[in-house]
């Protein structure tokens, strides 16, 4: 499976990346940092040990990088949506806009038009 995460850092404080997941491994590429992560999902299901720099896993890394390149191309992902996001992230407030803070449910409901107002 190929996937891409564009938010940087976004609501989950996860950096923009793309990758593939197989039945046994996950390969992640953080393109803004030019950094790789490789996880062996059988032996490390919690993804605690990055194997990308481990020479013992160089062959697996090369194979997965090739698969990643092929999947990315087949899906026509040419980085067309991977442009710079606002400093605060995709879900952030544009620069120069005063922060509104968080509303309670009651405040949000009171400030939004009701269905009868439309």
Backbone atoms as SQL, in Angstrom:
CREATE TABLE atoms (id INTEGER PRIMARY KEY, chain TEXT, resi INTEGER, resn TEXT, atom TEXT, x REAL, y REAL, z REAL);
INSERT INTO atoms VALUES
  (1, 'A', 1, 'UNK', 'N', 0.848, -1.167, 0.000),
  (2, 'A', 1, 'UNK', 'CA', 0.000, 0.000, 0.000),
  (3, 'A', 1, 'UNK', 'C', 0.893, 1.229, 0.000),
  (4, 'A', 2, 'UNK', 'N', 0.576, 2.185, -0.844),
  (5, 'A', 2, 'UNK', 'CA', 1.266, 3.476, -0.909),
  (6, 'A', 2, 'UNK', 'C', 0.403, 4.508, -0.200),
  (7, 'A', 3, 'UNK', 'N', 1.037, 5.420, 0.514),
  (8, 'A', 3, 'UNK', 'CA', 0.281, 6.501, 1.138),
  (9, 'A', 3, 'UNK', 'C', 1.136, 7.765, 1.182),
  (10, 'A', 4, 'UNK', 'N', 0.459, 8.890, 1.348),
  (11, 'A', 4, 'UNK', 'CA', 1.161, 10.171, 1.454),
  (12, 'A', 4, 'UNK', 'C', 0.457, 11.017, 2.502),
  (13, 'A', 5, 'UNK', 'N', 1.246, 11.657, 3.350),
  (14, 'A', 5, 'UNK', 'CA', 0.734, 12.532, 4.409),
  (15, 'A', 5, 'UNK', 'C', 1.311, 13.915, 4.150),
  (16, 'A', 6, 'UNK', 'N', 0.457, 14.893, 3.850),
  (17, 'A', 6, 'UNK', 'CA', 0.911, 16.220, 3.441),
  (18, 'A', 6, 'UNK', 'C', 1.063, 17.209, 4.585),
  (19, 'A', 7, 'UNK', 'N', 0.326, 17.066, 5.642),
  (20, 'A', 7, 'UNK', 'CA', 0.339, 18.051, 6.723),
  (21, 'A', 7, 'UNK', 'C', 1.726, 18.120, 7.345),
  (22, 'A', 8, 'UNK', 'N', 2.182, 19.327, 7.615),
  (23, 'A', 8, 'UNK', 'CA', 3.520, 19.483, 8.173),
  (24, 'A', 8, 'UNK', 'C', 3.552, 20.681, 9.103),
  (25, 'A', 9, 'UNK', 'N', 3.449, 20.579, 10.386),
  (26, 'A', 9, 'UNK', 'CA', 3.304, 19.351, 11.125),
  (27, 'A', 9, 'UNK', 'C', 1.873, 18.896, 11.282),
  (28, 'A', 10, 'UNK', 'N', 0.901, 19.721, 11.009),
  (29, 'A', 10, 'UNK', 'CA', -0.487, 19.277, 11.089),
  (30, 'A', 10, 'UNK', 'C', -0.964, 19.092, 12.517),
  (31, 'A', 11, 'UNK', 'N', -2.184, 18.624, 12.634),
  (32, 'A', 11, 'UNK', 'CA', -2.816, 18.479, 13.942),
  (33, 'A', 11, 'UNK', 'C', -2.179, 17.400, 14.812),
  (34, 'A', 12, 'UNK', 'N', -1.480, 16.462, 14.194),
  (35, 'A', 12, 'UNK', 'CA', -0.911, 15.344, 14.941),
  (36, 'A', 12, 'UNK', 'C', 0.591, 15.487, 15.150),
  (37, 'A', 13, 'UNK', 'N', 1.139, 16.652, 14.782),
  (38, 'A', 13, 'UNK', 'CA', 2.576, 16.914, 14.898),
  (39, 'A', 13, 'UNK', 'C', 3.390, 15.835, 14.174),
  (40, 'A', 14, 'UNK', 'N', 2.887, 15.411, 13.020),
  (41, 'A', 14, 'UNK', 'CA', 3.564, 14.440, 12.178),
  (42, 'A', 14, 'UNK', 'C', 4.091, 15.167, 10.957),
  (43, 'A', 15, 'UNK', 'N', 5.341, 14.965, 10.631),
  (44, 'A', 15, 'UNK', 'CA', 5.949, 15.627, 9.483),
  (45, 'A', 15, 'UNK', 'C', 5.436, 15.041, 8.170),
  (46, 'A', 16, 'UNK', 'N', 5.418, 15.867, 7.141),
  (47, 'A', 16, 'UNK', 'CA', 5.004, 15.431, 5.814),
  (48, 'A', 16, 'UNK', 'C', 5.893, 14.283, 5.352),
  (49, 'A', 17, 'UNK', 'N', 5.269, 13.257, 4.802),
  (50, 'A', 17, 'UNK', 'CA', 6.020, 12.088, 4.351),
  (51, 'A', 17, 'UNK', 'C', 5.169, 11.253, 3.405),
  (52, 'A', 18, 'UNK', 'N', 5.812, 10.313, 2.763),
  (53, 'A', 18, 'UNK', 'CA', 5.092, 9.296, 2.028),
  (54, 'A', 18, 'UNK', 'C', 5.804, 7.968, 2.221),
  (55, 'A', 19, 'UNK', 'N', 5.117, 6.889, 1.887),
  (56, 'A', 19, 'UNK', 'CA', 5.739, 5.601, 2.127),
  (57, 'A', 19, 'UNK', 'C', 4.908, 4.457, 1.613),
  (58, 'A', 20, 'UNK', 'N', 5.404, 3.271, 1.903),
  (59, 'A', 20, 'UNK', 'CA', 4.677, 2.057, 1.572),
  (60, 'A', 20, 'UNK', 'C', 4.657, 1.151, 2.791),
  (61, 'A', 21, 'UNK', 'N', 3.614, 0.338, 2.815),
  (62, 'A', 21, 'UNK', 'CA', 3.495, -0.673, 3.864),
  (63, 'A', 21, 'UNK', 'C', 3.235, -1.991, 3.170),
  (64, 'A', 22, 'UNK', 'N', 4.041, -2.968, 3.502),
  (65, 'A', 22, 'UNK', 'CA', 3.828, -4.323, 2.994),
  (66, 'A', 22, 'UNK', 'C', 3.338, -5.169, 4.163),
  (67, 'A', 23, 'UNK', 'N', 3.183, -6.450, 3.934),
  (68, 'A', 23, 'UNK', 'CA', 2.764, -7.341, 5.014),
  (69, 'A', 23, 'UNK', 'C', 3.825, -7.441, 6.099),
  (70, 'A', 24, 'UNK', 'N', 5.079, -7.135, 5.744),
  (71, 'A', 24, 'UNK', 'CA', 6.172, -7.332, 6.695),
  (72, 'A', 24, 'UNK', 'C', 6.956, -6.074, 7.053),
  (73, 'A', 25, 'UNK', 'N', 6.856, -5.019, 6.244),
  (74, 'A', 25, 'UNK', 'CA', 7.687, -3.833, 6.466),
  (75, 'A', 25, 'UNK', 'C', 6.915, -2.541, 6.203),
  (76, 'A', 26, 'UNK', 'N', 7.453, -1.461, 6.748),
  (77, 'A', 26, 'UNK', 'CA', 6.968, -0.125, 6.429),
  (78, 'A', 26, 'UNK', 'C', 8.187, 0.729, 6.111),
  (79, 'A', 27, 'UNK', 'N', 8.129, 1.426, 4.970),
  (80, 'A', 27, 'UNK', 'CA', 9.186, 2.343, 4.556),
  (81, 'A', 27, 'UNK', 'C', 8.591, 3.731, 4.459),
  (82, 'A', 28, 'UNK', 'N', 9.214, 4.689, 5.109),
  (83, 'A', 28, 'UNK', 'CA', 8.715, 6.061, 5.176),
  (84, 'A', 28, 'UNK', 'C', 9.808, 6.997, 4.697),
  (85, 'A', 29, 'UNK', 'N', 9.423, 7.980, 3.862),
  (86, 'A', 29, 'UNK', 'CA', 10.370, 8.997, 3.405),
  (87, 'A', 29, 'UNK', 'C', 9.838, 10.371, 3.774),
  (88, 'A', 30, 'UNK', 'N', 10.607, 11.093, 4.578),
  (89, 'A', 30, 'UNK', 'CA', 10.294, 12.477, 4.954),
  (90, 'A', 30, 'UNK', 'C', 11.036, 13.365, 3.966),
  (91, 'A', 31, 'UNK', 'N', 10.312, 13.813, 2.924),
  (92, 'A', 31, 'UNK', 'CA', 11.001, 14.483, 1.831),
  (93, 'A', 31, 'UNK', 'C', 11.570, 15.842, 2.210),
  (94, 'A', 32, 'UNK', 'N', 10.986, 16.537, 3.133),
  (95, 'A', 32, 'UNK', 'CA', 11.519, 17.851, 3.517),
  (96, 'A', 32, 'UNK', 'C', 12.814, 17.728, 4.308),
  (97, 'A', 33, 'UNK', 'N', 13.006, 16.644, 5.005),
  (98, 'A', 33, 'UNK', 'CA', 14.210, 16.409, 5.788),
  (99, 'A', 33, 'UNK', 'C', 15.172, 15.446, 5.079),
  (100, 'A', 34, 'UNK', 'N', 14.754, 14.865, 3.950),
  (101, 'A', 34, 'UNK', 'CA', 15.521, 13.840, 3.243),
  (102, 'A', 34, 'UNK', 'C', 15.946, 12.748, 4.223),
  (103, 'A', 35, 'UNK', 'N', 14.950, 12.195, 4.925),
  (104, 'A', 35, 'UNK', 'CA', 15.204, 11.178, 5.949),
  (105, 'A', 35, 'UNK', 'C', 14.316, 9.962, 5.697),
  (106, 'A', 36, 'UNK', 'N', 14.869, 8.787, 5.994),
  (107, 'A', 36, 'UNK', 'CA', 14.175, 7.523, 5.790),
  (108, 'A', 36, 'UNK', 'C', 13.948, 6.810, 7.116),
  (109, 'A', 37, 'UNK', 'N', 12.840, 6.071, 7.180),
  (110, 'A', 37, 'UNK', 'CA', 12.590, 5.139, 8.279),
  (111, 'A', 37, 'UNK', 'C', 12.155, 3.817, 7.671),
  (112, 'A', 38, 'UNK', 'N', 12.696, 2.748, 8.218),
  (113, 'A', 38, 'UNK', 'CA', 12.340, 1.394, 7.796),
  (114, 'A', 38, 'UNK', 'C', 12.032, 0.585, 9.045),
  (115, 'A', 39, 'UNK', 'N', 10.869, -0.053, 9.047),
  (116, 'A', 39, 'UNK', 'CA', 10.476, -0.857, 10.192),
  (117, 'A', 39, 'UNK', 'C', 10.134, -2.272, 9.749),
  (118, 'A', 40, 'UNK', 'N', 10.575, -3.247, 10.517),
  (119, 'A', 40, 'UNK', 'CA', 10.242, -4.651, 10.325),
  (120, 'A', 40, 'UNK', 'C', 9.010, -4.914, 11.194),
  (121, 'A', 41, 'UNK', 'N', 7.863, -5.012, 10.577),
  (122, 'A', 41, 'UNK', 'CA', 6.599, -5.107, 11.317),
  (123, 'A', 41, 'UNK', 'C', 6.398, -6.453, 12.006),
  (124, 'A', 42, 'UNK', 'N', 7.097, -7.473, 11.564),
  (125, 'A', 42, 'UNK', 'CA', 6.993, -8.779, 12.240),
  (126, 'A', 42, 'UNK', 'C', 7.734, -8.752, 13.576),
  (127, 'A', 43, 'UNK', 'N', 8.958, -8.253, 13.538),
  (128, 'A', 43, 'UNK', 'CA', 9.803, -8.257, 14.737),
  (129, 'A', 43, 'UNK', 'C', 9.672, -6.997, 15.583),
  (130, 'A', 44, 'UNK', 'N', 9.085, -5.957, 15.019),
  (131, 'A', 44, 'UNK', 'CA', 8.957, -4.677, 15.720),
  (132, 'A', 44, 'UNK', 'C', 7.599, -4.050, 15.368),
  (133, 'A', 45, 'UNK', 'N', 6.495, -4.669, 15.790),
  (134, 'A', 45, 'UNK', 'CA', 5.169, -4.164, 15.410),
  (135, 'A', 45, 'UNK', 'C', 4.861, -2.770, 15.950),
  (136, 'A', 46, 'UNK', 'N', 5.566, -2.330, 16.986),
  (137, 'A', 46, 'UNK', 'CA', 5.335, -0.993, 17.541),
  (138, 'A', 46, 'UNK', 'C', 6.200, 0.071, 16.863),
  (139, 'A', 47, 'UNK', 'N', 6.995, -0.339, 15.874),
  (140, 'A', 47, 'UNK', 'CA', 7.837, 0.576, 15.092),
  (141, 'A', 47, 'UNK', 'C', 8.748, 1.410, 15.985),
  (142, 'A', 48, 'UNK', 'N', 9.510, 0.737, 16.802),
  (143, 'A', 48, 'UNK', 'CA', 10.408, 1.414, 17.737),
  (144, 'A', 48, 'UNK', 'C', 11.850, 1.462, 17.248),
  (145, 'A', 49, 'UNK', 'N', 12.219, 0.599, 16.297),
  (146, 'A', 49, 'UNK', 'CA', 13.611, 0.520, 15.846),
  (147, 'A', 49, 'UNK', 'C', 13.697, 0.810, 14.353),
  (148, 'A', 50, 'UNK', 'N', 14.262, 1.969, 14.008),
  (149, 'A', 50, 'UNK', 'CA', 14.445, 2.356, 12.614),
  (150, 'A', 50, 'UNK', 'C', 15.637, 1.592, 12.043),
  (151, 'A', 51, 'UNK', 'N', 15.388, 0.802, 11.001),
  (152, 'A', 51, 'UNK', 'CA', 16.426, -0.031, 10.399),
  (153, 'A', 51, 'UNK', 'C', 17.029, 0.582, 9.132),
  (154, 'A', 52, 'UNK', 'N', 16.633, 1.781, 8.785),
  (155, 'A', 52, 'UNK', 'CA', 17.078, 2.382, 7.519),
  (156, 'A', 52, 'UNK', 'C', 18.593, 2.509, 7.427),
  (157, 'A', 53, 'UNK', 'N', 19.276, 2.738, 8.522),
  (158, 'A', 53, 'UNK', 'CA', 20.729, 2.881, 8.498),
  (159, 'A', 53, 'UNK', 'C', 21.488, 1.616, 8.851),
  (160, 'A', 54, 'UNK', 'N', 20.777, 0.519, 9.029),
  (161, 'A', 54, 'UNK', 'CA', 21.395, -0.743, 9.437),
  (162, 'A', 54, 'UNK', 'C', 21.858, -1.515, 8.202),
  (163, 'A', 55, 'UNK', 'N', 23.177, -1.746, 8.040),
  (164, 'A', 55, 'UNK', 'CA', 23.683, -2.461, 6.860),
  (165, 'A', 55, 'UNK', 'C', 23.068, -3.848, 6.674),
  (166, 'A', 56, 'UNK', 'N', 22.643, -4.476, 7.740),
  (167, 'A', 56, 'UNK', 'CA', 22.031, -5.802, 7.635),
  (168, 'A', 56, 'UNK', 'C', 20.696, -5.757, 6.885),
  (169, 'A', 57, 'UNK', 'N', 20.109, -4.566, 6.753),
  (170, 'A', 57, 'UNK', 'CA', 18.812, -4.422, 6.091),
  (171, 'A', 57, 'UNK', 'C', 18.917, -3.609, 4.801),
  (172, 'A', 58, 'UNK', 'N', 20.127, -3.449, 4.289),
  (173, 'A', 58, 'UNK', 'CA', 20.349, -2.644, 3.086),
  (174, 'A', 58, 'UNK', 'C', 19.609, -3.205, 1.870),
  (175, 'A', 59, 'UNK', 'N', 19.586, -4.511, 1.732),
  (176, 'A', 59, 'UNK', 'CA', 18.902, -5.120, 0.587),
  (177, 'A', 59, 'UNK', 'C', 17.397, -4.881, 0.655),
  (178, 'A', 60, 'UNK', 'N', 16.812, -5.088, 1.822),
  (179, 'A', 60, 'UNK', 'CA', 15.377, -4.829, 2.003),
  (180, 'A', 60, 'UNK', 'C', 15.065, -3.367, 1.735),
  (181, 'A', 61, 'UNK', 'N', 15.914, -2.471, 2.246),
  (182, 'A', 61, 'UNK', 'CA', 15.720, -1.040, 2.028),
  (183, 'A', 61, 'UNK', 'C', 15.730, -0.719, 0.541),
  (184, 'A', 62, 'UNK', 'N', 16.689, -1.254, -0.196),
  (185, 'A', 62, 'UNK', 'CA', 16.784, -0.994, -1.637),
  (186, 'A', 62, 'UNK', 'C', 15.561, -1.522, -2.379),
  (187, 'A', 63, 'UNK', 'N', 15.102, -2.703, -2.020),
  (188, 'A', 63, 'UNK', 'CA', 13.925, -3.294, -2.670),
  (189, 'A', 63, 'UNK', 'C', 12.674, -2.456, -2.403),
  (190, 'A', 64, 'UNK', 'N', 12.514, -2.027, -1.170),
  (191, 'A', 64, 'UNK', 'CA', 11.333, -1.231, -0.821),
  (192, 'A', 64, 'UNK', 'C', 11.393, 0.157, -1.450),
  (193, 'A', 65, 'UNK', 'N', 12.575, 0.740, -1.547),
  (194, 'A', 65, 'UNK', 'CA', 12.706, 2.030, -2.232),
  (195, 'A', 65, 'UNK', 'C', 12.297, 1.906, -3.699),
  (196, 'A', 66, 'UNK', 'N', 12.671, 0.798, -4.320),
  (197, 'A', 66, 'UNK', 'CA', 12.292, 0.568, -5.710),
  (198, 'A', 66, 'UNK', 'C', 10.771, 0.416, -5.830),
  (199, 'A', 67, 'UNK', 'N', 10.168, -0.346, -4.935),
  (200, 'A', 67, 'UNK', 'CA', 8.709, -0.497, -4.940),
  (201, 'A', 67, 'UNK', 'C', 8.022, 0.843, -4.722),
  (202, 'A', 68, 'UNK', 'N', 8.555, 1.636, -3.801),
  (203, 'A', 68, 'UNK', 'CA', 7.987, 2.947, -3.507),
  (204, 'A', 68, 'UNK', 'C', 8.031, 3.833, -4.747),
  (205, 'A', 69, 'UNK', 'N', 9.159, 3.850, -5.433),
  (206, 'A', 69, 'UNK', 'CA', 9.305, 4.654, -6.651),
  (207, 'A', 69, 'UNK', 'C', 8.311, 4.208, -7.717),
  (208, 'A', 70, 'UNK', 'N', 8.154, 2.908, -7.879),
  (209, 'A', 70, 'UNK', 'CA', 7.229, 2.376, -8.883),
  (210, 'A', 70, 'UNK', 'C', 5.775, 2.706, -8.545),
  (211, 'A', 71, 'UNK', 'N', 5.394, 2.538, -7.297),
  (212, 'A', 71, 'UNK', 'CA', 4.018, 2.851, -6.896),
  (213, 'A', 71, 'UNK', 'C', 3.720, 4.336, -7.032),
  (214, 'A', 72, 'UNK', 'N', 4.654, 5.159, -6.619),
  (215, 'A', 72, 'UNK', 'CA', 4.481, 6.614, -6.716),
  (216, 'A', 72, 'UNK', 'C', 4.263, 7.009, -8.172),
  (217, 'A', 73, 'UNK', 'N', 5.060, 6.454, -9.079),
  (218, 'A', 73, 'UNK', 'CA', 4.931, 6.767, -10.502),
  (219, 'A', 73, 'UNK', 'C', 3.621, 6.237, -11.072),
  (220, 'A', 74, 'UNK', 'N', 3.244, 5.019, -10.700),
  (221, 'A', 74, 'UNK', 'CA', 2.013, 4.428, -11.245),
  (222, 'A', 74, 'UNK', 'C', 0.769, 5.195, -10.807),
  (223, 'A', 75, 'UNK', 'N', 0.855, 5.840, -9.651),
  (224, 'A', 75, 'UNK', 'CA', -0.272, 6.632, -9.144),
  (225, 'A', 75, 'UNK', 'C', -0.208, 8.092, -9.586),
  (226, 'A', 76, 'UNK', 'N', 0.804, 8.393, -10.404),
  (227, 'A', 76, 'UNK', 'CA', 1.001, 9.749, -10.940),
  (228, 'A', 76, 'UNK', 'C', 1.172, 10.790, -9.830),
  (229, 'A', 77, 'UNK', 'N', 1.806, 10.370, -8.754),
  (230, 'A', 77, 'UNK', 'CA', 2.154, 11.307, -7.686),
  (231, 'A', 77, 'UNK', 'C', 3.473, 11.950, -8.095),
  (232, 'A', 78, 'UNK', 'N', 3.370, 13.166, -8.609),
  (233, 'A', 78, 'UNK', 'CA', 4.542, 13.906, -9.076),
  (234, 'A', 78, 'UNK', 'C', 4.845, 15.073, -8.144),
  (235, 'A', 79, 'UNK', 'N', 4.483, 14.924, -6.896),
  (236, 'A', 79, 'UNK', 'CA', 4.681, 15.950, -5.869),
  (237, 'A', 79, 'UNK', 'C', 3.878, 17.221, -6.153),
  (238, 'A', 80, 'UNK', 'N', 2.839, 17.111, -6.988),
  (239, 'A', 80, 'UNK', 'CA', 2.065, 18.288, -7.357),
  (240, 'A', 80, 'UNK', 'C', 1.306, 18.904, -6.185),
  (241, 'A', 81, 'UNK', 'N', 1.060, 18.139, -5.145),
  (242, 'A', 81, 'UNK', 'CA', 0.353, 18.672, -3.979),
  (243, 'A', 81, 'UNK', 'C', 1.288, 18.889, -2.796),
  (244, 'A', 82, 'UNK', 'N', 2.561, 18.691, -3.003),
  (245, 'A', 82, 'UNK', 'CA', 3.539, 18.760, -1.911),
  (246, 'A', 82, 'UNK', 'C', 4.209, 20.120, -1.862),
  (247, 'A', 83, 'UNK', 'N', 3.423, 21.165, -1.882),
  (248, 'A', 83, 'UNK', 'CA', 3.988, 22.508, -1.778),
  (249, 'A', 83, 'UNK', 'C', 4.097, 22.902, -0.312),
  (250, 'A', 84, 'UNK', 'N', 4.781, 23.971, -0.075),
  (251, 'A', 84, 'UNK', 'CA', 4.956, 24.440, 1.298),
  (252, 'A', 84, 'UNK', 'C', 3.609, 24.763, 1.923),
  (253, 'A', 85, 'UNK', 'N', 3.451, 24.365, 3.151),
  (254, 'A', 85, 'UNK', 'CA', 2.239, 24.631, 3.906),
  (255, 'A', 85, 'UNK', 'C', 2.476, 25.836, 4.820),
  (256, 'A', 86, 'UNK', 'N', 1.426, 26.439, 5.344),
  (257, 'A', 86, 'UNK', 'CA', 1.614, 27.528, 6.303),
  (258, 'A', 86, 'UNK', 'C', 2.490, 27.081, 7.462),
  (259, 'A', 87, 'UNK', 'N', 3.223, 28.000, 8.043),
  (260, 'A', 87, 'UNK', 'CA', 4.145, 27.684, 9.130),
  (261, 'A', 87, 'UNK', 'C', 3.444, 26.920, 10.260),
  (262, 'A', 88, 'UNK', 'N', 2.196, 27.261, 10.515),
  (263, 'A', 88, 'UNK', 'CA', 1.455, 26.617, 11.598),
  (264, 'A', 88, 'UNK', 'C', 0.905, 25.257, 11.189),
  (265, 'A', 89, 'UNK', 'N', 1.104, 24.846, 9.936),
  (266, 'A', 89, 'UNK', 'CA', 0.563, 23.580, 9.458),
  (267, 'A', 89, 'UNK', 'C', -0.729, 23.799, 8.706),
  (268, 'A', 90, 'UNK', 'N', -1.204, 22.766, 8.060),
  (269, 'A', 90, 'UNK', 'CA', -2.410, 22.870, 7.245),
  (270, 'A', 90, 'UNK', 'C', -3.599, 23.310, 8.072),
  (271, 'A', 91, 'UNK', 'N', -3.725, 22.810, 9.278),
  (272, 'A', 91, 'UNK', 'CA', -4.846, 23.166, 10.130),
  (273, 'A', 91, 'UNK', 'C', -4.602, 24.440, 10.922),
  (274, 'A', 92, 'UNK', 'N', -3.484, 25.097, 10.683),
  (275, 'A', 92, 'UNK', 'CA', -3.108, 26.269, 11.453),
  (276, 'A', 92, 'UNK', 'C', -3.776, 27.538, 10.964),
  (277, 'A', 93, 'UNK', 'N', -3.526, 28.603, 11.649),
  (278, 'A', 93, 'UNK', 'CA', -4.066, 29.914, 11.317),
  (279, 'A', 93, 'UNK', 'C', -3.065, 30.616, 10.410),
  (280, 'A', 94, 'UNK', 'N', -3.503, 31.205, 9.287),
  (281, 'A', 94, 'UNK', 'CA', -2.563, 31.916, 8.424),
  (282, 'A', 94, 'UNK', 'C', -1.822, 33.012, 9.185),
  (283, 'A', 95, 'UNK', 'N', -0.582, 33.262, 8.784),
  (284, 'A', 95, 'UNK', 'CA', 0.242, 34.268, 9.447),
  (285, 'A', 95, 'UNK', 'C', -0.487, 35.610, 9.470),
  (286, 'A', 96, 'UNK', 'N', -0.408, 36.297, 10.594),
  (287, 'A', 96, 'UNK', 'CA', -1.026, 37.612, 10.741),
  (288, 'A', 96, 'UNK', 'C', -2.470, 37.576, 11.213),
  (289, 'A', 97, 'UNK', 'N', -3.068, 36.410, 11.285),
  (290, 'A', 97, 'UNK', 'CA', -4.448, 36.276, 11.745),
  (291, 'A', 97, 'UNK', 'C', -4.435, 36.021, 13.246),
  (292, 'A', 98, 'UNK', 'N', -5.181, 36.810, 14.010),
  (293, 'A', 98, 'UNK', 'CA', -5.194, 36.563, 15.455),
  (294, 'A', 98, 'UNK', 'C', -5.834, 35.210, 15.765),
  (295, 'A', 99, 'UNK', 'N', -5.245, 34.510, 16.697),
  (296, 'A', 99, 'UNK', 'CA', -5.780, 33.209, 17.097),
  (297, 'A', 99, 'UNK', 'C', -7.116, 33.390, 17.804),
  (298, 'A', 100, 'UNK', 'N', -8.068, 32.531, 17.517),
  (299, 'A', 100, 'UNK', 'CA', -9.389, 32.615, 18.126),
  (300, 'A', 100, 'UNK', 'C', -9.512, 31.752, 19.365),
  (301, 'A', 101, 'UNK', 'N', -8.620, 30.829, 19.523),
  (302, 'A', 101, 'UNK', 'CA', -8.701, 29.929, 20.663),
  (303, 'A', 101, 'UNK', 'C', -9.724, 28.838, 20.426),
  (304, 'A', 102, 'UNK', 'N', -9.919, 28.011, 21.400),
  (305, 'A', 102, 'UNK', 'CA', -10.868, 26.894, 21.285),
  (306, 'A', 102, 'UNK', 'C', -12.199, 27.304, 21.904),
  (307, 'A', 103, 'UNK', 'N', -13.255, 26.897, 21.241),
  (308, 'A', 103, 'UNK', 'CA', -14.596, 27.167, 21.748),
  (309, 'A', 103, 'UNK', 'C', -15.141, 25.902, 22.392),
  (310, 'A', 104, 'UNK', 'N', -15.994, 26.097, 23.373),
  (311, 'A', 104, 'UNK', 'CA', -16.726, 24.950, 23.900),
  (312, 'A', 104, 'UNK', 'C', -17.786, 24.577, 22.882),
  (313, 'A', 105, 'UNK', 'N', -18.379, 23.415, 23.015),
  (314, 'A', 105, 'UNK', 'CA', -19.443, 22.993, 22.103),
  (315, 'A', 105, 'UNK', 'C', -20.580, 24.009, 22.126),
  (316, 'A', 106, 'UNK', 'N', -20.965, 24.449, 23.322),
  (317, 'A', 106, 'UNK', 'CA', -22.066, 25.414, 23.439),
  (318, 'A', 106, 'UNK', 'C', -21.715, 26.728, 22.742),
  (319, 'A', 107, 'UNK', 'N', -20.473, 27.207, 22.890),
  (320, 'A', 107, 'UNK', 'CA', -20.052, 28.452, 22.233),
  (321, 'A', 107, 'UNK', 'C', -20.045, 28.304, 20.717),
  (322, 'A', 108, 'UNK', 'N', -19.554, 27.174, 20.240),
  (323, 'A', 108, 'UNK', 'CA', -19.512, 26.946, 18.796),
  (324, 'A', 108, 'UNK', 'C', -20.928, 26.888, 18.216),
  (325, 'A', 109, 'UNK', 'N', -21.816, 26.213, 18.930),
  (326, 'A', 109, 'UNK', 'CA', -23.188, 26.111, 18.449),
  (327, 'A', 109, 'UNK', 'C', -23.872, 27.486, 18.455),
  (328, 'A', 110, 'UNK', 'N', -23.575, 28.276, 19.488),
  (329, 'A', 110, 'UNK', 'CA', -24.195, 29.600, 19.580),
  (330, 'A', 110, 'UNK', 'C', -23.682, 30.551, 18.496),
  (331, 'A', 111, 'UNK', 'N', -22.424, 30.358, 18.049),
  (332, 'A', 111, 'UNK', 'CA', -21.847, 31.274, 17.080),
  (333, 'A', 111, 'UNK', 'C', -22.100, 30.852, 15.636),
  (334, 'A', 112, 'UNK', 'N', -22.643, 29.661, 15.418),
  (335, 'A', 112, 'UNK', 'CA', -22.905, 29.208, 14.043),
  (336, 'A', 112, 'UNK', 'C', -24.371, 29.392, 13.713),
  (337, 'A', 113, 'UNK', 'N', -24.670, 29.679, 12.443),
  (338, 'A', 113, 'UNK', 'CA', -26.083, 29.862, 12.073),
  (339, 'A', 113, 'UNK', 'C', -26.834, 28.546, 12.209),
  (340, 'A', 114, 'UNK', 'N', -28.053, 28.620, 12.642),
  (341, 'A', 114, 'UNK', 'CA', -28.862, 27.400, 12.762),
  (342, 'A', 114, 'UNK', 'C', -29.456, 27.050, 11.407),
  (343, 'A', 115, 'UNK', 'N', -29.946, 25.850, 11.282),
  (344, 'A', 115, 'UNK', 'CA', -30.522, 25.400, 10.016),
  (345, 'A', 115, 'UNK', 'C', -31.701, 26.268, 9.600),
  (346, 'A', 116, 'UNK', 'N', -32.414, 26.861, 10.563),
  (347, 'A', 116, 'UNK', 'CA', -33.572, 27.698, 10.223),
  (348, 'A', 116, 'UNK', 'C', -33.154, 29.063, 9.741),
  (349, 'A', 117, 'UNK', 'N', -31.904, 29.485, 9.994),
  (350, 'A', 117, 'UNK', 'CA', -31.414, 30.787, 9.557),
  (351, 'A', 117, 'UNK', 'C', -30.983, 30.794, 8.091),
  (352, 'A', 118, 'UNK', 'N', -30.811, 29.602, 7.498),
  (353, 'A', 118, 'UNK', 'CA', -30.278, 29.537, 6.128),
  (354, 'A', 118, 'UNK', 'C', -31.341, 29.764, 5.097);
